Every structure is written in C-alpha cells, then in structure tokens.
Amino acid sequence: MSRHSLLLLLAIGLFLSACNAGKMAIKKGDKKMDRGEYDLAIDYYQKAADKNYRKGYALYKVGEALRKGNKLHASEPYYAGAIEAGYTEDSARMHYGFALKANQKYEEARDQFDKLSASGTIEGVVARANKELTNLDKLDKLREKETFFRVKNLEEVNTATADYSPLYFNKKLYFVSARKDDKVSKATGTPFTDIFQVDSKGAVVDMSTLESLGDEVNDEGIHEGSLTFSRDGRTMIFAKGNSGKRKGKTDVHLYITRYRNQQWSEPVMLNINDPEAWTSTPTFSRDGRTLYFSSNRKGGYGGTDIYSARMDGRGRFSQISNLGPEINTAGNEMFPYVSDEGKLYFSSDGHPGFGGLDLFEAVRAGGKISIENLGTPINSSYDDFGLYLFDPSKGWFTSNRPGGAGDDDIYTFVNNDPDLKIVNYMLAGLTKTSVSEDSLSILPLVKVRLLDAEENLLEEVSSNRSGQFSFRVYPEEDYVLIGERPDYFTTRLEFSTKGRSVAKEDLTEMVTNVRFDTTLVLDRIVLDRSIVLENIYYDLDKWDIRPDAAQELDKLVNILKDNPQIRIELSSHTDARADDDYNDVLSQRRAESAVEYIINQGIEAERLRAKGYGEQRLIVKNAQTEEEHQRNRRTEFKVIEYNKDMAKQEEGDEQEGDEESFDEDRYFNNDDQ
C-alpha cells in the first residue's frame, strides 16, 4: 500500500472517529437538555462543535442551554456562530435577535428581526419578529421618558448567588436566595434556592435575624421560589421545583402551607397546577380572594402568561382565567403583583422594553387597560422583575444587571415624582330584601358579582352577616352588580363611576380614598305571587309591542336569564270598559305578543306561559277615574315553577369566612407595612 493511501486511510479514520465522538456528544447533550440539565449539556454540545460535527446545530443548542439557564446575554456568540455555520431554523435568528437586544445592540437586533420578517417560515415566529420591530421603534421614546426613580442595591442582603423576589409582611422582609445550599442545579450550574426572612424596617434590615423558613418549607436539592401570603399571614403559597420523582423533573409548581402550632404545615400542591406545565410567581390580590400566577400551560398567548384563580370560603381555588391579550403577549409575562391602589405590576419581555425582562404597570380606567413601561433606572437591558411596594413611593425589585453582588440582586427604589397621587375608589354595598311594600331588611350571605359593561366578571364576594360587601372600582367606568341567593330572584343593578372621578391636581395628600354606597335588593321567590311590570303600554285595541314596552320587557328577559331555575306565567289584564269577550281576546293576544317578544330575545318557549285574563282580576273594581282604569290595565308575571335542584349552590363554599367579606382595609389599610 502506498504512503499516500495510508495517509488517506488515516485521515478517513480520524474523520470517522471525530464523527463518532461528535455524534455521541450530540446524543448526550440532547439527553441532558431533555432532562432540563442545561448546564451539563453545554460541554457536550461544545465538544461536538469543536469536532465540526453538526456545528450549526451544536452551537445553536449551546445558545439554547444558556438561554434556558437564564444566561441570555452569554448566548449571543453561539446563536451567531450557528447561523454562520448554516443553521437555518427561524428560532436561531429570533433568539439571536433577543440576545443582541439584551446586550444593547439594538440596531443589530433590528437587522435580525428584519431578516426573519422577510424570510421566516414559521408564522408565529414571523409575527413575533414583526412585533419586536414595532417594540424597537418605541425604544427612543422609552429612553426619553422622564422618571423620578432612585434605585440602590440592598447590599446587606445580597450575595454572589441569586437573591430575588422580595416581599414585605409584618415587619419582615422575605426573599428567595441560593446562599446556603451546597448542591448545584444541573439546569443552571448554580446552587439551589430557599426562602428566607429577616427583620426589616422598610429598607433597613437586621441581618442578625436572618433565618431560613425551615425544613417544613425548604427542601435540600430543590428550588423554592417566589412566595405570597394571605392577609392574615397564616397561609403561604410558594413555588417549588419538582423533586424528580415525578414526570417533568424541571417543572415548577405552586404549593400551599398553613401556619399552625408555631410552624408551617407540610406543603401540598395546589389544584390549579398543570402537571404538564411550569407554574410559578404567585401573588394574592389585596383582598386575598384572587391568586395571580404565571404559567406556560397550553392555551396561552405564548411563552409564560399571567393567570388568575378565585379562592372560595374554604380556601379552594377555581375559575382559572388568562388575563388576556392586553397583559399577555407572545413573549413571557411573569412576577405579577397587585398594589394597594389596584395597579397590576408585572415583568415582560414581550411589551416594548430595553431587553430581557422589564417591569410594567397595568392601569384600569374607563373600562380599558393601559400598559406602561416603568422606564429607567428601574429597567435595564437585563432582567428586572419581582417588584413589591412598601408604600406608593418606595419598594423593592430584583435585577441581574451588572454592578451588583452577583447573579440576581434585590434593589430598593424611591419614586420622587412630585405629582405622585393615588386615588382608591371603593363601592360599598348592602344586600337587602323586601318585607313589605315600603320596608326593607338586611339579607345576609348573598353572593355578589361585579361585572364590567360587557358583563365580564371582575370580582365575586359574599355579603357578610350584616349584609355588607365591597369592591374596588375604577374611574370612568360602567358596572353591573348581580346578587344571588337560593330562594331569591337573582337581581342586577347598574352602577357607574363616570363623572364621579376625583381630579388629582386638586389633591394635597399622596393617597385619597373615595367610597361609593349602594343597596342591592333581592326579592324572595314565591310561587303564584303576581308581580306587576311597570310601564307596559299598548296602543288602543292593539297588541303590538311598542318600543317603550320593549324596554320594560327587556328587564324581564334579564330576570329570566339570571334565574334559569324559574318558569313563569305572563299575564295581561284590561279594564272593564269593553265587553268580556272582547277583553278576553285582546288580553290573550297581548300576553302572547309579549311572550313571543321574550322568546325572540333567547328565552326558551317552555319556560313561558301566556295568559289573558281580560277584566276578570280587576285591582280597582268599579273604577271611575282614568288613573284607576290604568291600574287595571296591567301586565304581570308570576313564578309557576321553581326548580330548587337547579338553584342549589355550594353555600358552604361561599359562606365560610363571610364575616370578613366587607372590610375597607382590604383596599385602604397599610398597617402591615
């Protein structure tokens, strides 16, 4: 064999050896990625890239491992290398663009999104690229935004490891930290996190009091994350990583624990978790009845979305709802927090921002939600998240920006805006029932729902044993109140704050509380008791439904829609000025015409019975005046069937804890701060 042939065989052997080594490295890297062991996967992909085996794919996967391990800034050269090596997947260029943006290379990021917009093949990715181009167009305006924030690293608390998600409660600062766990996460290459507490007077902490929440909450070798407390501090919900004993080793779920006998109970998973999804960053609303959280479960708008869930009187959660496209984007929204004045703060990389996660506030007014970037120096091109307010002008947040102690750090901030004015609006009500024609009495334990003008549910409470309930409301908006209780007609009442807003320029205090009062009256359902429908008029000798009569019949339509458990008789009555047969026919036709109108509004025909009584049931016999004749000419309805089985509700769920359902402190009190 010639020397040339030997060299060729040697080269082929070396090439095949490199290919085999590269193939094995890719296989091991993919296995680590599937397990969520991103930090361990990097070395394998790097080995494959060094041997030029599927170099584009290998470099892309290094970028992915860094991004998923919360190291987006470091991923930039790997995405760039993947594209240069011929890796053509849309996701490579998209994540490259985000990495450039995070590194403040905004024009280079724009170039990548432009290319993706022009030549991308995946519709959703192209749409997000176009959205990012729009976001970048707004960057100059964000840079010019005047803010009055001053931020400072909370040096006493922060370490070289991750410290994040501050929460202040009962004169203690709670936060998440990796400071004491010696084990290292295979996903990030950093220590596992636990929950800690330290005595605090606002931003002044006493580090001699620092302590872990204990083994009941913190598990060795598992991440514990963001937390939230109920109003009384005896219930805590927090995020915890999967132990690996169940499917989905890297998944994070929400757990609940209660403080009993001077210690936290064994945490249990909440029922709102999705076993196939990541669920984290919980926060209670100020009234403690709504839990907000973030999740990447199916059915969202992309990435992680913010959801809400309602808690009943027994502490169980239901009515899980996505907060919608005003809040959520194709990117990631997380770390929600609802302030005392009803603003929703959250972090997002999908709304216009500087790069990474930025902090935003959502404000409701006039029935619409507006989203505003908090600007610099609160936000940077790094991840800024986990805001919590001590009072309207100061608080804490988290950032992994350069210049800190290392990794995620907790920062304090002060807002010195001279025009900072907060107005809290509250609707306080009483639920009552009729005891006579002109007398009302308290009706307790009524489920009351607050709807917006489009009848979307905003909040739900139960009136307490004194009939009191309350809701936070917002300026320049129309609402509908609906009250429900078994054996009573479900009743609705319109309410509006339009024209009743307080002009902030006239205020002298930082916080102003405005209270509106109302009464919601529910009538008991009594079979065969006639109820007069006011202002139902017909033209002489006619039975057509006039427009003014239609408006009144629409009220009955609402009653029937709100009370699906009832069946009614709708009756028409005449005066006695024509003969009996004529009046009988006329009244029957009028009753049938009214029933037909109601059916056309979507009410099932079998729930209605039309009956004309003519002059058989005069209210004023021997009527002499026109007013007396008019009282006899009337339209009535009465309940002829009441399906109590359909009307049954989980009264215990709604009523336990009802004594706390009316409480102005839910909105206005800052005593725990």
C-alpha positions in Angstrom: 0.0 0.0 0.0 1.4 3.4 -1.0 2.2 6.1 1.5 -0.5 8.3 0.0 -3.1 5.6 0.6 -2.0 5.1 4.2 -2.4 8.8 4.8 -5.8 8.8 3.2 -6.9 5.9 5.4 -5.5 7.6 8.4 -7.4 10.8 7.6 -10.6 8.9 7.0 -10.1 7.1 10.3 -9.6 10.3 12.1 -12.6 11.8 10.4 -14.8 8.9 11.3 -13.5 8.9 14.9 -14.3 12.6 15.2 -17.8 12.0 13.7 -18.4 9.2 16.2 -17.2 11.4 19.1 -19.3 14.3 17.8 -22.3 12.1 17.3 -22.0 10.7 20.8 -21.6 14.2 22.3 -24.7 15.4 20.5 -26.7 12.4 21.8 -25.6 13.0 25.3 -26.2 16.8 25.0 -29.8 16.2 23.8 -30.4 13.8 26.6 -29.3 16.3 29.2 -31.4 19.0 27.5 -34.5 16.7 27.6 -33.9 16.3 31.4 -33.6 20.1 31.9 -29.9 19.7 32.8 -28.9 22.7 30.7 -25.6 23.5 32.4 -24.4 19.9 31.9 -25.5 19.9 28.3 -23.3 22.8 27.3 -20.0 20.8 27.4 -21.3 18.0 25.2 -22.5 20.4 22.5 -19.3 22.4 22.7 -17.3 19.1 22.1 -19.4 18.4 19.0 -18.9 21.9 17.7 -15.1 21.6 18.3 -15.1 18.5 16.2 -17.1 20.2 13.5 -19.9 17.7 13.9 -23.2 19.3 13.0 -21.6 22.5 14.1 -24.5 24.8 13.4 -26.9 22.6 15.5 -24.4 22.2 18.3 -23.7 25.9 18.6 -27.5 26.6 18.5 -28.0 24.2 21.3 -25.3 25.8 23.4 -27.2 29.1 22.9 -30.4 27.4 23.9 -28.9 25.8 27.1 -27.5 29.2 28.1 -30.9 31.0 27.4 -32.9 28.4 29.3 -30.4 28.6 32.1 -31.1 32.3 32.4 -27.9 33.4 30.7 -29.3 35.1 27.6 -26.6 37.7 27.4 -23.9 34.9 27.1 -25.8 33.1 24.3 -25.2 35.8 21.7 -22.0 34.4 20.1 -23.4 30.9 19.9 -26.5 31.9 18.0 -24.3 34.0 15.7 -22.0 31.0 15.2 -24.9 28.7 14.5 -26.3 31.0 11.8 -22.8 31.5 10.3 -22.4 27.6 10.2 -25.6 27.4 8.2 -28.2 26.6 10.8 -31.4 28.0 9.3 -34.2 27.4 11.8 -36.2 30.5 12.5 -35.8 30.1 16.2 -32.0 30.6 15.9 -32.3 34.0 14.3 -35.1 35.0 16.7 -33.2 34.2 19.9 -30.1 35.8 18.4 -32.1 39.0 18.0 -33.2 38.9 21.6 -29.7 38.2 22.8 -28.4 41.2 20.8 -31.2 43.3 22.3 -30.3 42.2 25.8 -26.7 43.3 25.1 -28.0 46.7 23.9 -27.0 46.1 20.3 -30.4 47.4 19.2 -29.6 48.1 15.5 -28.0 44.6 15.1 -31.1 43.1 16.7 -33.3 45.1 14.3 -31.4 43.6 11.4 -32.0 40.1 12.6 -35.7 40.7 13.1 -35.9 42.4 9.7 -34.4 39.3 8.1 -36.7 37.0 10.0 -39.7 39.1 9.0 -38.7 38.8 5.3 -37.7 35.2 5.1 -39.1 33.4 8.1 -41.1 30.2 7.5 -43.0 29.8 10.8 -46.0 32.1 11.1 -45.8 32.6 14.9 -42.1 33.4 14.8 -42.5 35.9 12.0 -45.4 37.5 13.9 -43.2 37.9 16.9 -40.3 39.3 14.8 -42.7 41.9 13.5 -43.9 42.7 17.0 -40.2 43.2 18.1 -39.6 45.6 15.2 -42.6 47.6 16.5 -41.2 47.5 20.0 -37.8 48.7 18.9 -39.5 51.6 17.1 -40.7 52.7 20.6 -37.3 52.4 22.2 -36.3 56.1 21.7 -39.5 57.2 23.4 -38.8 54.9 26.3 -35.3 56.3 26.6 -36.6 59.9 26.7 -39.3 59.1 29.3 -38.9 61.2 32.4 -38.9 59.2 35.6 -38.2 60.1 39.2 -36.9 56.8 40.5 -33.8 56.3 42.5 -32.5 52.8 42.9 -30.0 51.3 45.3 -28.5 47.8 45.7 -29.6 46.3 49.0 -26.1 45.3 49.8 -26.7 44.0 53.3 -28.9 41.2 51.8 -27.3 40.3 48.5 -24.7 37.6 47.9 -22.7 36.3 45.0 -25.5 33.8 44.4 -29.1 34.6 43.4 -31.3 36.7 45.8 -34.7 37.7 44.4 -38.5 38.1 44.8 -38.6 40.4 47.9 -41.9 40.5 49.9 -42.5 42.6 52.9 -45.0 41.4 55.6 -45.5 42.0 59.3 -42.2 43.9 59.6 -40.2 41.1 57.9 -38.6 41.0 54.5 -39.0 37.6 52.8 -36.9 36.7 49.8 -35.5 33.8 47.8 -31.8 33.0 48.0 -29.2 30.4 47.0 -26.8 31.4 49.8 -26.9 28.2 51.9 -27.4 25.3 49.6 -24.2 23.4 48.8 -25.8 21.4 46.0 -25.7 22.8 42.5 -28.6 22.7 40.0 -27.8 20.8 36.8 -30.0 23.3 34.9 -28.2 26.5 35.8 -24.9 25.4 37.3 -25.8 27.5 40.4 -26.9 26.5 44.0 -30.5 25.7 44.8 -32.7 28.4 46.3 -34.5 28.5 49.6 -36.9 31.0 51.2 -35.5 33.3 53.9 -36.8 36.0 56.2 -35.1 38.9 58.0 -36.4 41.6 60.4 -36.8 44.9 58.5 -37.9 48.5 58.9 -38.5 49.2 55.3 -35.2 49.1 53.5 -33.2 48.8 56.8 -32.7 45.2 57.6 -31.3 43.5 60.7 -29.1 40.7 59.2 -28.6 39.2 62.7 -32.2 38.0 62.5 -31.7 36.3 59.1 -33.1 32.8 59.1 -34.5 30.1 56.7 -38.2 29.3 56.8 -37.1 25.8 57.9 -37.2 22.3 56.7 -41.0 22.3 56.5 -40.8 24.7 53.5 -37.2 24.4 52.2 -36.0 21.1 50.8 -32.4 20.4 50.1 -31.5 20.0 46.4 -34.8 21.5 45.3 -35.5 25.1 44.2 -38.0 27.0 46.4 -39.1 30.2 44.7 -41.4 33.2 44.8 -44.0 33.4 47.6 -47.1 35.2 48.7 -49.1 35.4 52.0 -52.8 35.6 52.8 -53.9 38.8 54.5 -53.6 37.2 58.0 -50.2 35.7 57.2 -51.3 32.2 58.1 -51.4 30.9 54.6 -48.4 30.9 52.3 -48.3 29.9 48.6 -44.9 29.5 47.0 -43.2 27.9 44.0 -41.2 24.7 44.3 -39.3 22.7 41.8 -40.2 19.1 41.1 -38.1 16.6 43.1 -37.6 14.5 40.1 -39.6 11.6 41.5 -42.5 12.6 39.1 -42.5 13.1 35.4 -41.2 16.5 34.4 -38.1 16.9 36.5 -37.6 20.6 35.7 -41.2 21.6 36.2 -42.1 24.1 38.9 -45.5 24.1 40.7 -47.3 26.0 43.3 -47.6 24.7 46.9 -49.7 25.8 49.8 -48.8 25.6 53.5 -50.6 27.0 56.7 -49.0 28.2 59.9 -50.3 26.1 62.8 -48.8 25.5 66.2 -45.9 27.8 65.6 -44.8 26.1 62.4 -45.6 25.6 58.8 -47.6 22.6 57.8 -46.4 20.1 55.2 -46.8 21.9 51.8 -49.2 20.4 49.3 -49.6 21.1 45.6 -52.4 23.5 44.6 -55.2 22.1 42.4 -54.6 24.9 39.9 -51.2 23.4 38.8 -51.0 21.8 35.3 -48.9 18.7 35.6 -47.5 19.3 32.1 -46.6 22.9 32.6 -44.4 25.3 34.6 -46.4 27.3 37.2 -44.8 29.9 39.4 -44.6 33.6 40.7 -47.8 33.7 42.8 -49.3 36.8 44.4 -52.5 37.4 46.3 -54.7 40.3 45.5 -55.1 42.8 48.3 -58.4 41.3 49.5 -56.9 37.8 49.5 -59.6 36.3 47.3 -57.7 36.2 44.0 -54.4 34.5 43.3 -52.4 35.7 40.3 -49.6 33.5 38.9 -47.7 32.8 35.7 -47.7 29.6 33.7 -46.7 28.3 30.3 -49.7 25.9 30.1 -51.3 25.3 26.8 -53.9 27.7 25.5 -52.0 30.9 26.4 -50.7 33.6 24.1 -47.1 32.3 24.0 -44.2 31.8 26.5 -45.5 32.3 30.0 -48.7 34.1 30.6 -50.3 35.6 33.8 -53.4 33.9 35.1 -55.8 34.4 38.0 -57.7 32.0 40.1 -60.5 32.7 42.7 -60.4 31.3 46.2 -63.7 30.3 47.9 -64.6 30.4 51.6 -62.8 27.0 52.2 -59.6 28.1 50.7 -60.0 26.2 47.4 -59.1 27.7 44.1 -61.2 27.6 40.9 -62.2 29.9 37.9 -58.7 29.9 36.4 -58.6 32.7 33.8 -55.9 34.0 31.5 -55.6 37.8 31.9 -55.9 38.3 28.2 -54.0 39.9 25.3 -53.8 43.4 26.9 -51.4 41.9 29.5 -50.1 38.7 27.9 -48.0 38.6 24.7 -46.2 36.0 22.5 -43.3 36.6 24.9 -43.1 36.0 28.6 -45.1 37.7 31.3 -44.5 36.8 35.0 -44.0 38.0 38.5 -47.4 39.7 38.9 -48.0 42.0 41.9 -51.2 43.9 42.8 -50.6 47.1 44.7 -53.0 48.6 47.3 -54.3 51.1 44.7 -55.2 48.2 42.4 -52.4 48.5 39.8 -51.0 45.3 38.4 -47.2 45.3 38.2 -45.5 42.5 36.2 -42.4 41.7 34.2 -42.4 41.0 30.5 -40.1 40.6 27.5 -43.0 40.9 25.0 -44.0 44.5 25.6 -41.8 47.4 24.4 -38.7 47.3 26.6 -34.9 47.6 26.9 -34.1 43.9 26.7 -34.6 40.9 28.9 -37.5 41.3 31.4 -38.7 44.8 32.0 -41.1 46.0 34.8 -44.5 47.3 33.7 -47.7 48.6 35.3 -51.2 48.0 34.1 -53.7 50.6 35.0 -57.5 50.3 34.5 -59.6 53.4 33.7 -62.6 54.0 31.5 -63.1 50.2 31.2 -59.7 49.8 29.4 -56.3 48.6 30.5 -53.2 50.6 29.6 -49.7 49.2 29.9 -46.7 51.4 30.8 -43.0 50.6 31.0 -41.6 51.9 34.3 -38.6 53.3 32.4 -35.0 53.7 33.7 -33.4 53.3 36.1 -35.9 50.7 37.3 -35.5 48.9 34.0 -32.3 48.0 32.2 -31.3 45.7 29.3 -31.0 42.9 31.8 -33.8 41.1 33.7 -35.8 43.4 36.0 -38.6 41.7 37.9 -40.3 40.9 41.2 -41.5 44.4 42.2 -43.1 44.9 45.7 -44.2 48.2 47.2 -43.6 49.3 50.8 -45.9 52.3 50.1 -46.9 54.1 46.9 -43.5 55.9 46.6 -41.0 53.1 47.5 -40.3 49.5 47.5 -38.1 46.7 46.2 -37.4 44.8 43.0 -34.9 42.3 41.5 -32.3 42.7 38.8 -29.3 40.8 37.4 -27.8 44.0 36.0 -24.0 44.4 36.2 -22.6 46.1 39.3 -24.4 44.0 41.9 -23.1 41.4 44.3 -23.6 38.7 41.6 -26.4 36.9 39.8 -29.9 38.2 40.8 -29.8 41.0 43.4 -32.5 42.8 45.4 -32.7 46.6 44.9 -34.6 49.3 46.7 -36.2 52.2 45.0 -37.8 55.5 45.8 -40.2 57.4 43.5 -39.7 61.1 43.9 -42.4 62.1 41.4 -43.8 65.4 42.8 -47.1 64.6 41.1 -47.5 61.1 42.6 -51.1 60.9 43.7 -53.1 57.8 44.4 -56.9 57.6 44.4 -58.6 54.5 45.7 -62.2 54.0 44.7 -64.4 51.6 46.6 -68.0 50.5 46.1 -69.6 49.6 49.5 -73.0 47.9 49.4 -75.7 46.4 51.5 -77.8 43.4 50.4 -81.5 43.7 51.5 -84.9 42.1 50.8 -88.4 43.5 50.9 -90.5 42.7 54.0 -93.4 44.9 52.9 -94.3 47.3 50.2 -92.2 50.1 51.7 -89.8 48.3 54.1 -86.5 46.5 53.6 -84.5 44.3 55.9 -80.9 43.0 55.8 -80.4 39.9 53.7 -77.0 38.3 54.6 -74.8 35.8 52.8 -75.6 36.9 49.3 -73.2 36.1 46.5 -72.4 39.4 44.7 -70.6 39.6 41.4 -69.1 42.7 39.9 -69.2 42.8 36.1 -67.9 45.3 33.6 -70.1 47.0 30.9 -69.5 43.9 28.6 -70.5 41.7 31.5 -67.1 40.2 32.1 -66.7 39.0 35.7 -64.3 41.3 37.6 -64.7 40.1 41.1 -67.0 38.0 43.3 -67.7 38.2 47.1 -70.4 37.2 49.6 -72.1 39.8 51.8 -71.4 39.2 55.5 -74.0 38.6 58.1 -74.7 42.3 58.3 -75.4 42.3 54.5 -72.2 44.3 53.7 -70.0 43.8 50.7 -67.3 45.9 48.9 -65.4 46.0 45.6 -62.6 48.1 44.3 -63.8 50.1 41.3 -62.0 52.2 38.8 -62.7 55.7 37.3 -65.0 56.5 34.4 -66.4 53.0 34.1 -69.9 51.4 34.0 -70.5 48.3 36.0 -73.3 45.7 36.7 -73.8 44.2 40.2 -75.5 40.8 40.4 -76.8 39.4 43.6 -77.6 35.7 44.1 -79.0 33.7 46.9 -81.1 30.5 46.9 -84.9 31.1 47.0 -84.5 34.7 45.9 -84.6 36.3 42.5 -81.1 36.9 41.2 -81.0 40.6 40.9 -78.9 43.0 38.9 -78.1 46.7 39.5 -76.2 49.1 37.3 -73.6 51.4 38.8 -71.2 53.9 37.2 -68.2 55.9 38.3 -68.5 58.1 35.2 -68.4 61.8 36.1 -67.5 60.9 39.7 -63.7 60.8 39.5 -61.5 63.0 41.7 -59.2 65.4 39.9 -55.7 64.6 41.0 -54.5 68.1 40.5 -56.8 69.2 43.4 -55.4 66.7 45.8 -53.0 67.5 48.6 -52.4 64.1 50.1 -50.5 61.2 48.4 -53.3 58.8 49.0 -57.1 59.7 48.8 -59.8 57.1 49.4 -63.2 57.6 47.7 -66.2 55.5 48.8 -69.5 55.0 46.9 -72.5 53.4 48.6 -75.3 51.3 47.1 -78.1 48.9 48.1 -78.8 45.6 46.2 -82.4 44.4 46.9 -83.3 40.7 46.3 -87.0 39.6 46.4 -87.9 36.1 47.6 -89.3 33.7 45.0 -92.9 33.0 46.0 -95.0 30.7 43.7 -98.1 32.3 42.2 -97.4 35.7 43.6 -98.1 38.3 40.9 -95.5 41.0 40.1 -96.6 44.0 38.0 -94.4 45.0 35.1 -94.5 48.8 35.2 -95.0 50.9 32.0 -96.1 48.2 29.7 -98.5 50.1 27.4 -100.3 49.2 24.2 -102.0 51.4 21.6 -105.8 51.4 21.7 -107.2 48.0 20.6 -103.6 46.9 19.6 -101.3 44.2 20.9 -98.1 45.1 19.1 -95.1 45.6 21.4 -94.2 49.3 21.4 -90.6 50.4 21.8 -91.3 51.7 25.3 -92.9 48.4 26.3 -89.9 46.5 24.8 -87.5 48.3 27.1 -89.6 47.1 30.1 -89.9 43.6 28.8 -86.1 43.5 28.4 -85.9 43.8 32.2 -88.0 40.6 32.4 -85.7 39.0 29.9 -82.8 39.7 32.2 -84.6 38.3 35.1 -85.3 35.1 33.2 -81.7 34.8 32.0 -80.4 35.4 35.5 -82.9 32.9 37.0 -82.8 29.9 34.8 -84.5 27.8 37.5 -87.9 29.5 37.2 -90.8 29.1 34.8 -93.3 31.9 34.6 -96.8 32.9 33.5 -97.0 36.2 31.8 -100.5 37.7 32.0 -102.2 40.7 30.5 -105.2 42.4 32.1 -107.7 45.0 30.7 -110.0 47.5 32.3 -113.8 46.9 32.3 -114.9 49.4 29.7 -115.5 46.9 26.8 -117.4 43.6 26.9 -116.0 40.5 28.5 -115.3 38.5 25.3 -113.5 41.4 23.6 -111.3 42.0 26.6 -110.5 38.3 27.0 -109.3 38.1 23.3 -107.4 41.3 23.5 -105.6 40.5 26.7 -104.7 37.0 25.4 -103.2 38.4 22.2 -101.3 41.0 24.3 -99.9 38.3 26.6 -99.0 36.1 23.6 -97.3 39.1 21.9 -95.2 39.8 25.0 -94.2 36.1 25.3 -93.2 36.0 21.6 -91.0 39.1 22.1 -89.3 37.4 25.1 -88.7 34.2 23.1 -87.1 36.2 20.4 -84.6 37.5 22.9 -83.4 34.0 23.5 -85.6 32.6 26.3 -86.8 29.0 25.9 -90.5 28.9 25.0 -91.2 26.1 27.5 -90.3 28.5 30.3 -93.2 30.8 29.4 -97.0 30.6 29.5 -99.1 33.4 28.1 -102.5 34.1 29.8 -105.0 36.8 29.1 -107.4 37.5 32.0 -109.4 40.3 30.4 -111.3 42.1 33.2 -111.5 39.0 35.4 -109.0 40.3 38.0 -109.5 44.0 38.5 -107.4 45.7 41.1 -109.9 48.6 41.3 -113.5 47.4 40.9 -116.0 50.0 39.8 -113.1 52.2 38.6 -114.2 55.7 37.8 -111.1 57.7 37.0 -108.5 57.2 34.2 -105.9 56.5 36.8 -108.0 53.7 38.3 -108.6 52.3 34.8 -104.9 52.4 34.2 -104.1 50.4 37.3 -106.4 47.7 36.0 -104.7 47.7 32.6 -101.5 46.0 33.5 -99.1 43.3 32.6 -97.9 40.9 35.3 -95.8 37.8 35.7 -95.7 35.2 38.4 -93.5 32.2 39.0 -95.4 29.0 38.4 -92.5 26.6 38.8 -89.2 26.8 40.7 -86.6 24.1 40.2 -84.8 24.1 43.5 -82.3 21.4 42.5 -81.1 23.7 39.7 -80.9 26.6 42.2 -78.7 24.7 44.6 -75.3 26.3 45.2 -72.3 25.3 47.3 -73.5 27.6 50.1 -70.7 26.4 52.5 -68.0 27.4 50.0 -69.4 30.9 49.7 -70.3 31.5 53.3 -67.4 30.3 55.3 -65.3 33.3 56.2 -68.1 35.6 55.1 -67.6 37.8 58.2 -64.5 39.2 56.5 -66.1 39.9 53.2 -66.7 43.6 54.0 -63.6 45.3 55.0 -62.3 48.7 53.8 -58.9 47.7 55.0 -58.8 45.2 52.1 -58.1 48.3 49.9 -57.1 51.2 52.1 -55.0 49.8 55.0 -51.2 49.7 55.1 -50.9 48.6 58.7 -48.7 45.6 57.8 -46.2 48.0 56.3 
